[in-house]
Amino acid sequence: MKLATFEVATVLGKFDRLGLVLFPQGAEAPPVLVDLNAAYCWLLTEADQQPCPQRWADFYFPPDMRSFLELGEPALKVAREVEQRFAHLLTSSSPAVLRSETGQRLAFALAEVTLKTPVPNPRMLRDFLSFETHTANGFKRRNEPIPEAWYKMPVYYKGNPNTLIGHEAPVYWPSYTRILDYELELACIIGKAGKNISADKASEYIAGYAIMNDFSARDIQKYEMMCRLGPAKGKDFATAVGPWLVTADEVKNPRDLRMIARINGEVWSDGNAGTSHWTFEQMIEHVSKEEMIYPGDILGSGTVGFGCGLELDRWPQPGDVVELEITGLGLLRNTIVKNL
């Protein structure tokens, strides 16, 4: 399944909703967002098998992804039931036609809503340094070899979950930097809580995957890393994750996903997730040592080899449109905006 958080505007204000992404006319057709809460309530009402259908819909499909993931497999099972029913309904009806008896919309075209980052409120955002090529290129700029410690454990930094943005959200150029960069990454979203998890069990804790762009202020990051701390202000202004969460069962081989970055339509980076030295299972094992991980936590893979301007000595500029695409996960697009 493809699960999204989206915002709808009503006469009462703007509200976040949990959505199911469907492509009723095939992969090349525009996606449709099914409002899981409204759709499930409607299905229960139609079947007339459950009292208080709205209460059941509110239980299984809260408005935020983290709360949904915390419900675990029972909620995912119900979401799959909605997927089966609406995949059939949308083959013969447009999204605008699908409404409940009270007139509530059950589905939306993507252009009618604003996509948010899939998990807007994770407890933790961790970003790793798992690709050897990217790591080697970074140390090469400092005329240094990769430290042996890098091969001993998957290292990461903790990002600011409050600065997560989604598909089509603008990236505002920080006032304190002169060099802004993109970073082409794969994100893993945790599906259940755990501690001291072994790598061979870690796949059971993965809810799904998404595309991640770890935007970086390279000049500030350089100063921070020279002091052996950070990164902090070099990263904590915008991290894009999206466009949606693709559940793990739909990603057949996360070690064989093509990763592409385009700037204004031109391909700058082209790599593969399978070239990482560390796997997400190893990352989960490392992170969970004497530490809890929780549903909705986000783990970034780190940048694929030659997946950023730093490695290419090419730099995005204000007004540039940055698109990241990963096999089966969609396309994440953001535009860089210069603050006046």
TABEL-V70611 format. One record per helix or strand. SS is the DSSP state (helix for helix, strand for strand). FROM is the first residue (numbers start at 1). TO is the last residue. If there is no record, write none. Layout:
ss=(SS/SS)
from=(FROM/FROM)
to=(TO/TO)
//
This chain:
ss=(strand/strand/strand/helix/helix/helix/helix/helix/strand/strand/strand/helix/strand/strand/strand/helix/helix/strand/helix/strand/strand/strand/strand/strand/helix/strand/strand/helix/strand/helix/strand/strand/helix/strand/helix/strand/strand/strand/helix/strand/strand)
from=(2/13/32/36/53/65/73/95/99/105/107/110/114/125/131/132/148/156/161/164/171/180/183/194/202/206/216/218/239/248/258/266/273/276/280/293/298/308/309/321/330)
to=(10/22/35/47/60/70/89/97/99/105/109/112/115/128/131/140/151/158/163/165/173/181/190/194/205/213/217/226/247/250/263/272/275/276/287/293/300/308/312/326/338)
//
